[in-house]
Amino acid sequence: MTTPPSVPVERIRVRDGKSADGHPYHPARYEITDPAEVAEVLAVWPAEREPEPGPAGHGDPPSGVEFDCMCRDHDRDPFDATDDPAIRHVPPARPGPLARLLDPCAPDGVPARHRSRWVAAAPAALRGYAEAMARGEDPPRPGRVSLAAAFSWQGAVRTTPTDAASLLAELAPARLLVGASTEDLAWAVRETDRGGLDAAVRFFASEEFTTRHPKRRRVPDTARDLLLRHARSHRPRDLPVLERRLLRMPEDRVRRS
């Protein structure tokens, strides 16, 4: 019987718990997919130890060995699946080199690189705001900010939602949108691009918008129709929420004063 060829590792999945001295915007779990970073992590991967055999057919499994339930009704988190040889899961116990490489606060670690790439994708006018959040700070909302650019930014970073900057990619643009008036948000829907329109649908269907007072949920027909049309074609699960929560305005202004 021939041994099957080894499968190259394509992604590494990491689970991290929150700690008092950790980065405040570090996600609970993320993936590493960049080939160079995957190779770098594998170079310091801990050596696997063979479990000690117990009495055949008796006793508890050796410490550290887990058995998956094979029942049909058992729900498994895809992030926990270990049956794909192209995916490695970082163990909770990490030796020094691996721990340093994955340290959320290390300036040369993998999470910091992911945040740096996220900052580079920010609109120029929001770069300083993004840099501050990437450092773990809580920057004030910029005085003048294009909400259309915020929608577009959130839509663009959504293409890589599983790296170590995934939490930032959701929180940073959302912080710019939450305090805005419905009128300004509706105007931004008209001005944003296709990716931004996808982010706008998610925002208008979210709790941040739907918990507003009814008078603050009245959206002009032009923006409302854009949101409903995009949801119908690209995000049908959000359509019922939008139809129920986006209240009509009696008039739709064409120009801004």
KOLLO-739096 format. One line per field, with one value per residue (C-alpha): x, y, z; residue in one letter; residue number from 1. Coordinates in nm, 2 decimals. Layout:
<recs>
xx	(X; ...) $
yy	(Y; ...) $
zz	(Z; ...) $
res	(A; ...) $
n	(NUM; ...) $
</recs>
This chain:
<recs>
xx	(0.00; 0.15; 0.15; -0.05; 0.14; 0.14; -0.10; 0.05; -0.09; -0.29; -0.43; -0.38; -0.66; -0.60; -0.82; -0.72; -0.88; -0.91; -0.66; -0.63; -0.31; -0.40; -0.50; -0.86; -0.95; -0.79; -1.05; -1.13; -1.04; -0.88; -0.70; -0.35; -0.36; -0.07; 0.18; 0.48; 0.32; 0.19; 0.54; 0.68; 0.43; 0.50; 0.87; 0.82; 0.53; 0.56; 0.66; 0.36; 0.38; 0.22; -0.04; 0.05; -0.15; -0.39; -0.54; -0.70; -1.07; -1.08; -1.04; -1.05; -0.87; -0.52; -0.50; -0.52; -0.70; -1.05; -1.31; -1.57; -1.93; -2.04; -2.41; -2.60; -2.76; -2.43; -2.35; -1.98; -1.82; -1.65; -1.36; -1.30; -1.30; -0.97; -1.03; -0.89; -0.52; -0.47; -0.58; -0.38; -0.52; -0.29; -0.27; -0.36; -0.01; 0.24; 0.62; 0.81; 0.87; 0.51; 0.37; 0.58; 0.49; 0.12; 0.13; -0.14; 0.07; 0.40; 0.49; 0.65; 0.39; 0.14; -0.16; 0.02; 0.10; -0.27; -0.36; -0.10; -0.25; -0.59; -0.47; -0.32; -0.66; -0.83; -0.93; -0.67; -0.89; -0.94; -0.58; -0.49; -0.81; -0.73; -0.37; -0.49; -0.73; -0.47; -0.25; -0.53; -0.64; -0.99; -0.96; -1.23; -1.46; -1.29; -1.46; -1.54; -1.58; -1.74; -2.00; -2.00; -1.62; -1.70; -1.95; -1.70; -1.42; -1.63; -1.74; -1.38; -1.23; -1.52; -1.34; -1.09; -1.30; -1.09; -0.75; -0.64; -0.78; -1.13; -1.27; -1.13; -1.27; -1.62; -1.58; -1.38; -1.62; -1.93; -1.81; -1.82; -2.18; -2.35; -2.36; -2.46; -2.81; -3.04; -3.05; -2.67; -2.66; -2.93; -2.73; -2.42; -2.61; -2.66; -2.29; -2.12; -1.99; -2.12; -1.91; -2.02; -2.38; -2.34; -2.20; -2.49; -2.75; -2.58; -2.57; -2.94; -3.04; -2.83; -2.93; -2.73; -2.99; -3.30; -3.31; -3.35; -3.67; -3.92; -3.88; -3.51; -3.58; -3.76; -3.54; -3.60; -3.73; -3.42; -3.19; -3.46; -3.51; -3.13; -3.10; -3.39; -3.28; -2.93; -3.06; -3.30; -3.02; -2.72; -2.84; -3.19; -3.17; -3.16; -3.45; -3.74; -3.57; -3.52; -3.87; -4.00; -3.77; -3.70; -3.98; -4.08; -4.05; -4.33; -4.08; -3.74; -3.50; -3.30; -3.05; -2.87; -2.87) $
yy	(0.00; 0.33; 0.63; 0.92; 1.24; 1.50; 1.79; 2.14; 2.35; 2.64; 2.81; 2.82; 2.88; 3.06; 3.09; 3.35; 3.44; 3.79; 3.91; 4.23; 4.32; 4.21; 4.42; 4.55; 4.49; 4.15; 3.89; 3.57; 3.37; 3.44; 3.27; 3.30; 3.24; 3.43; 3.16; 3.33; 3.37; 3.01; 2.89; 3.11; 2.97; 2.61; 2.67; 2.72; 2.47; 2.25; 1.89; 1.66; 1.39; 1.05; 0.97; 0.70; 0.39; 0.27; -0.08; -0.20; -0.13; 0.00; 0.32; 0.69; 0.83; 0.97; 1.33; 1.58; 1.34; 1.44; 1.23; 1.39; 1.29; 1.13; 1.18; 1.34; 1.60; 1.71; 2.06; 2.12; 2.46; 2.46; 2.65; 2.35; 2.09; 1.91; 1.66; 1.89; 1.82; 2.17; 2.34; 2.35; 2.46; 2.63; 2.44; 2.63; 2.55; 2.73; 2.73; 3.06; 3.12; 3.04; 3.25; 3.55; 3.52; 3.52; 3.77; 4.03; 4.31; 4.22; 4.49; 4.23; 3.95; 3.82; 4.00; 4.34; 4.27; 4.20; 4.53; 4.71; 4.57; 4.68; 5.03; 5.05; 4.97; 5.26; 5.57; 5.84; 6.07; 5.80; 5.66; 5.84; 5.71; 5.36; 5.38; 5.48; 5.19; 4.95; 5.06; 4.97; 5.33; 5.47; 5.77; 6.04; 6.04; 6.26; 6.60; 6.58; 6.23; 6.10; 5.84; 5.71; 5.64; 5.47; 5.24; 5.17; 5.10; 4.85; 4.69; 4.66; 4.50; 4.25; 4.06; 3.93; 3.89; 3.61; 3.77; 3.91; 4.26; 4.12; 4.28; 4.62; 4.58; 4.57; 4.81; 5.10; 5.20; 5.12; 5.37; 5.64; 5.55; 5.50; 5.86; 6.00; 6.13; 5.92; 6.19; 6.19; 5.81; 5.80; 6.05; 5.83; 5.54; 5.74; 5.83; 5.50; 5.23; 4.87; 4.73; 5.02; 4.95; 4.59; 4.74; 4.99; 4.71; 4.53; 4.86; 4.95; 4.59; 4.59; 4.67; 5.00; 5.14; 4.94; 5.04; 5.41; 5.60; 5.55; 5.91; 5.85; 5.55; 5.74; 5.70; 5.89; 5.67; 5.69; 5.55; 5.31; 5.17; 5.13; 4.94; 4.71; 4.64; 4.55; 4.33; 4.15; 4.06; 4.01; 3.98; 3.83; 3.73; 4.10; 4.19; 4.12; 4.33; 4.62; 4.61; 4.61; 4.87; 5.13; 5.37; 5.59; 5.97; 6.18; 6.35; 6.27; 6.57; 6.58; 6.84; 6.91; 7.27) $
zz	(0.00; -0.11; 0.12; -0.01; -0.09; 0.18; 0.12; 0.16; 0.43; 0.28; 0.59; 0.96; 1.21; 1.54; 1.84; 2.10; 2.43; 2.56; 2.81; 3.01; 2.84; 2.49; 2.19; 2.24; 1.88; 1.84; 1.72; 1.91; 1.60; 1.27; 0.98; 0.82; 0.45; 0.31; 0.18; 0.33; 0.67; 0.66; 0.60; 0.87; 1.13; 1.02; 1.07; 1.44; 1.47; 1.79; 1.74; 1.77; 2.04; 2.00; 2.26; 2.51; 2.45; 2.72; 2.78; 2.45; 2.45; 2.81; 3.01; 2.93; 2.63; 2.69; 2.81; 2.52; 2.28; 2.18; 2.00; 1.77; 1.81; 1.48; 1.54; 1.26; 1.48; 1.63; 1.51; 1.45; 1.41; 1.07; 1.24; 1.46; 1.18; 1.17; 0.88; 0.61; 0.58; 0.41; 0.74; 1.06; 1.40; 1.63; 1.97; 2.29; 2.43; 2.22; 2.25; 2.27; 1.90; 1.80; 2.08; 1.99; 1.62; 1.71; 1.99; 1.91; 2.06; 1.90; 1.64; 1.41; 1.47; 1.22; 1.37; 1.35; 0.98; 0.92; 1.08; 0.88; 0.55; 0.67; 0.74; 0.39; 0.25; 0.43; 0.24; 0.25; 0.46; 0.72; 0.73; 1.06; 1.22; 1.10; 1.23; 1.57; 1.60; 1.47; 1.76; 2.00; 2.07; 2.08; 1.84; 1.83; 1.52; 1.25; 1.22; 0.85; 0.71; 0.40; 0.50; 0.14; 0.19; 0.52; 0.35; 0.06; 0.31; 0.50; 0.18; 0.05; 0.36; 0.37; 0.10; 0.36; 0.68; 0.84; 0.90; 1.23; 1.15; 1.09; 1.40; 1.31; 0.96; 1.11; 1.40; 1.26; 0.97; 1.19; 1.45; 1.19; 1.08; 1.41; 1.52; 1.17; 1.09; 0.88; 0.62; 0.59; 0.58; 0.30; 0.10; 0.14; 0.00; -0.32; -0.34; -0.25; -0.48; -0.52; -0.24; -0.02; -0.11; 0.03; 0.35; 0.36; 0.34; 0.63; 0.83; 0.77; 0.86; 1.18; 1.54; 1.52; 1.28; 1.36; 1.73; 1.64; 1.71; 1.42; 1.31; 1.26; 1.04; 0.77; 0.46; 0.12; -0.15; -0.37; -0.11; 0.02; -0.33; -0.38; -0.06; -0.13; -0.49; -0.37; -0.09; -0.33; -0.57; -0.33; 0.03; 0.03; 0.40; 0.49; 0.26; 0.51; 0.78; 0.54; 0.41; 0.77; 0.92; 0.65; 0.68; 0.39; 0.38; 0.24; 0.01; -0.14; -0.18; -0.50; -0.39; -0.07; 0.05) $
res	(M; T; T; P; P; S; V; P; V; E; R; I; R; V; R; D; G; K; S; A; D; G; H; P; Y; H; P; A; R; Y; E; I; T; D; P; A; E; V; A; E; V; L; A; V; W; P; A; E; R; E; P; E; P; G; P; A; G; H; G; D; P; P; S; G; V; E; F; D; C; M; C; R; D; H; D; R; D; P; F; D; A; T; D; D; P; A; I; R; H; V; P; P; A; R; P; G; P; L; A; R; L; L; D; P; C; A; P; D; G; V; P; A; R; H; R; S; R; W; V; A; A; A; P; A; A; L; R; G; Y; A; E; A; M; A; R; G; E; D; P; P; R; P; G; R; V; S; L; A; A; A; F; S; W; Q; G; A; V; R; T; T; P; T; D; A; A; S; L; L; A; E; L; A; P; A; R; L; L; V; G; A; S; T; E; D; L; A; W; A; V; R; E; T; D; R; G; G; L; D; A; A; V; R; F; F; A; S; E; E; F; T; T; R; H; P; K; R; R; R; V; P; D; T; A; R; D; L; L; L; R; H; A; R; S; H; R; P; R; D; L; P; V; L; E; R; R; L; L; R; M; P; E; D; R; V; R; R; S) $
n	(1; 2; 3; 4; 5; 6; 7; 8; 9; 10; 11; 12; 13; 14; 15; 16; 17; 18; 19; 20; 21; 22; 23; 24; 25; 26; 27; 28; 29; 30; 31; 32; 33; 34; 35; 36; 37; 38; 39; 40; 41; 42; 43; 44; 45; 46; 47; 48; 49; 50; 51; 52; 53; 54; 55; 56; 57; 58; 59; 60; 61; 62; 63; 64; 65; 66; 67; 68; 69; 70; 71; 72; 73; 74; 75; 76; 77; 78; 79; 80; 81; 82; 83; 84; 85; 86; 87; 88; 89; 90; 91; 92; 93; 94; 95; 96; 97; 98; 99; 100; 101; 102; 103; 104; 105; 106; 107; 108; 109; 110; 111; 112; 113; 114; 115; 116; 117; 118; 119; 120; 121; 122; 123; 124; 125; 126; 127; 128; 129; 130; 131; 132; 133; 134; 135; 136; 137; 138; 139; 140; 141; 142; 143; 144; 145; 146; 147; 148; 149; 150; 151; 152; 153; 154; 155; 156; 157; 158; 159; 160; 161; 162; 163; 164; 165; 166; 167; 168; 169; 170; 171; 172; 173; 174; 175; 176; 177; 178; 179; 180; 181; 182; 183; 184; 185; 186; 187; 188; 189; 190; 191; 192; 193; 194; 195; 196; 197; 198; 199; 200; 201; 202; 203; 204; 205; 206; 207; 208; 209; 210; 211; 212; 213; 214; 215; 216; 217; 218; 219; 220; 221; 222; 223; 224; 225; 226; 227; 228; 229; 230; 231; 232; 233; 234; 235; 236; 237; 238; 239; 240; 241; 242; 243; 244; 245; 246; 247; 248; 249; 250; 251; 252; 253; 254; 255; 256; 257) $
</recs>
